[in-house]
Amino acid sequence: MALIIQAAIIGLVQGLTEFIPISSSAHLIFLPRVLGWNDPFINSNQFDVMLHMGTLVALLIYFWSDLVGLLVAWLASIRDRSLAGDPRRRLAWLLLISMIPGAILGAVGEKFFDTFFREHSLLFLAALLAVGAALLWLAEWWGTRRREMEDLRVGDAATIGVAQAFALFPGISRSGITIAAGLFLGMTREAAARFSFLMATPIIAGAGIWKGRELLGGGLASSDVAPLAAGFLAALVAGLAAITFLLAYLRRRSTGLFIGYRFAAAAALVVYVVAAR
């Protein structure tokens, strides 16, 4: 029962932090360490994958009509070999372009990103949490917040895609770095967040399918089924809540709350590491 509760708590944290720009990967690394949760399955890449699949389902539920419309528009553009002045067709191709950098870096550096930060000091995470906070702060200061998704161009999509690739470093945050990139490009906060979530959907799906083969190939012990289900469901429910909250929040407010949290979390990790020595 204790393991199921731990899995549900980690799933809850994953669902919230995947979309709120405070870095899910950093929390999934330092939370078990700080709390002393050492179960090998809870701390495995395979369990992480299933948590991400929970957040993927949250994205599919929340954006299902947008995603279906974009897919239909993309297929129509291939059939007609034309964008035909359709903003959905154009947006579908921009989202596809934005996926490429992250997909390439993820495929090339999969083993490095899966192991390096799990095996090294939490000070790396603290530094990257602070870097992500600084980038968000600069984006808030720099951005004009006038552009919507329909105003993006190919170069803009590529820029946000390159930014997403850096989210492979735990502590940077996929939503944080892509929202920051959108703000730097002059997007409104809500538009930047919406574009971030839409472009994350195929990336998370692809990563989940690719890494899921490890879980299926290695088999699954019967004792791991209940914790896996608890983590998956908690991530799904928390992910839906986080998406709903963040889009509504950014219509009226800045990312200052999350910037402050990131700096505070970075400082707390430094204190924790120093005190543990």
N, C-alpha and C positions, 0 to 999 in steps of 0.2 A: 504493500500500500504506500509506503514511504517513497518508493521509486516512482509510482504513478503520480503522486503529488509533485515530486520534483520535476517530472516530465511536463506536467500541466503548467507549472510555474514558468519553466523555461519556454514553453510554447506561448504562453501569455506575453512574456517579454519579447519573444521573437515577433509575434504579430503586431505589437505596438511599435517596436523600434524599427521594423522593416520599412514603415511608411513615414513615421515621424522622424525628422532628419537628425537622429542622434546615434546612428550606427547600430544595426542589429548584430553584425559580426563581432564587434567589440564586446557587446553585452553577453553574447553567447560564449565568448572566451573567458572574460573575467568573472562573470557571475558564479559559475561552478567552482572556480578556484577560491573565490572569496568565501563562499558558503561551505567549502569543503566537500562538495558533491563529486565523488571520484568514480562513480560507476562508469565502466568503459563504454557502455552503449549510449548513455546520456551524453558522454563527451566525444562521441564518434562523429565523423563526417556524414555517415549514413543517417544518423538521427537528425543532423542539421538539414540534410536534404529533405527529409519528410516534413520538417517544420516549414521549410521554404515552399513545399508543395501546398501546405495549408494556407500560406499567404497568397500563393498563386490562385487557389480556389476563391479566396476573398476577392482578388482582382477580377476574376472571371464573373463572379456574381454581381459585383458593383458596376462593372463596365461592360456587361454582356451586350447591350444594345449598340454601344459605340464600337466594340470589337467586331461584332457581326457586320455592321455597316461598313467598317473599314476593310474587312476581308472581302466583302462583296464588291466594294469599289476598286480594290486592288486587282481582283480577278477580272473585273470589267475593263480596267485599263490595259491589262495584258491582252485580253480578247480584242479590244479596239485599237491597241497600240497607240493610245492617246489618253491624255488626261482630260480632254474634252471640257476644259474649264471647270471641272468638278473639284471643289475644295477637299472633298473626302478622298478622292483619288490621289490628290497631291499630298495630303497629310499621310496617307498610307505609305507612300514612297519615302517621305521624309522620315517616318518612323523606322522603316526598313534600313535606310541609310544610317540612322543613329545607332542601330544595333551592331553594326559591323565591327567597330573598334573593340568593344567589350567582348564580343564573341571570339575575335582573333586572340586577344590577350589572355582570355580565359582558357582557350584551348592550348595555347603555348605554355602558359605558366601555371596550369592547374595544380600540379604536384607541389610547386613552391608555395603558392598561396594557401594550400590546404594544410601545410605542415609547419612552415617557418614561424608564423606568428603564434601558433599553439605551443611551440617549444621554446620561445624566447620570452624575455622579460615583459612584464606588463607596462614597463616604461615606454615601450614602442607604441602600445595602444594609447597611452596618455598623450604622447607627442602627436599622434595622428588625430586624436579627438580634438586637440587644441588647434591643429592645422585646419581641420574641417570647420571649426568654429570661426577661425579667422577669415576663411574664404567666404563663409556665409555673411559675416559682418561687412567685408569689403563689397560683396555683391549688393547688399542692402544699401550701402552708401553710394555705390556707383550707378546702379540701375535706374532707368527712367520709369519703369513699370507702366508702359503704354501699349506694348505689343501683345496680341493674342496669338493663339496657335496658328491661325490662318495667315499671319504675317510672316511666318518663318520661311526662310529660304534654304537651299541645299547646304550652303556653308554653315548656316546656323545649326541644322540638324547634325552635321558632321562634328561640329564643335561640341555639342551636348553629348554626342556619342563618345568622343574622346574623353570627355569628363567622366562619363559613366564607367569607362575602362579603369579609371583610377579608384573606383569604388571597390575593386578587388582587394585593396589594402584595408584591412580591418581598422575601423576607427574613422575612416573618411565618410562613409555612409553613401549608399546609392542614391537615395532620395535627396540627401543633403547636397551632394556634389552636382547632381543634375539640376536641382532647383537653383542652386547658386549660379550655374552656367546660364540657365534661362534668365535669371535676374541680370546678370552681366550683359546679356544680349537685349535687355530692355523689356522683357516680358513682365506681365503682371504676376503677382505671386501665385494666384490660383491657376493661371494658365501654365506657369512653369511647373507647378505640382502635378497638374493633370497630364501634361506631356510626359513628365517623369514617370508617372504610374503606367501610362499606356505603353511607353517604350520598355518598361521593366517586364511587362507580361510575357513577351516571347523569350526574353533573356532568362527569366526565372524558369519558364517551362523547359527551355533547351537545357539549361544547367541541371534541372531536376531529372530530366529523362536521361541525360548523359551519365550523371553520377548515380542515378538510381540503379543502374546495372550492377554496381558494386554491392548494393544491398540485396538485390535478387540473386546475384551470382554467388554470394557468400551464404545465402540462406538466412532465415530468421528464426531465432529460438522462440519457443512458445511463451517464455517468460518476458520476452521483449514486446509482444503484441499489444498488451494493455498500455504500457508506457508510451509506445509509439502512437497509439490511437488517441491517448489523452493529450499528448503534445500537438498532434495534428489538429485536433478539434479546437484546442485552446488558441493555437496560432490563427486558425480560420476566423473564429469569432472576434478575437482581438484585432486581427487585420481589418476586418470589416468596420469595426468601431474606429480604428485609427484613420482609415481613409475618409470616412464620413466626417470625423472631427477635423482633420487637417484641412480639407478643402473648404469647410465652412469657416474655420479659424482664419485662414489666409485671405479670405475675402475682406476681412476687417482689420487684421493685425499683421505685424511684421513677424519675422522669424527670431526676434530678440529673445524670446523665452527659451528657445532651443539653443541659441548661441550661449546664453548664460548657463544652461544645464551642461553643455559640452565642456565649457571651461571648468565648471565645478566638478564634473566627473573626472576630468583629467587631473585636477589638483588632488582629488580624493584618492585616485590610484597612486599618485606619487607618494602621498602620505602613507598609504597602505604598504607600498613596497619598502619604503624607508623604515617603517615601524616593524616590519617583519624580519628585518636583517638583524 
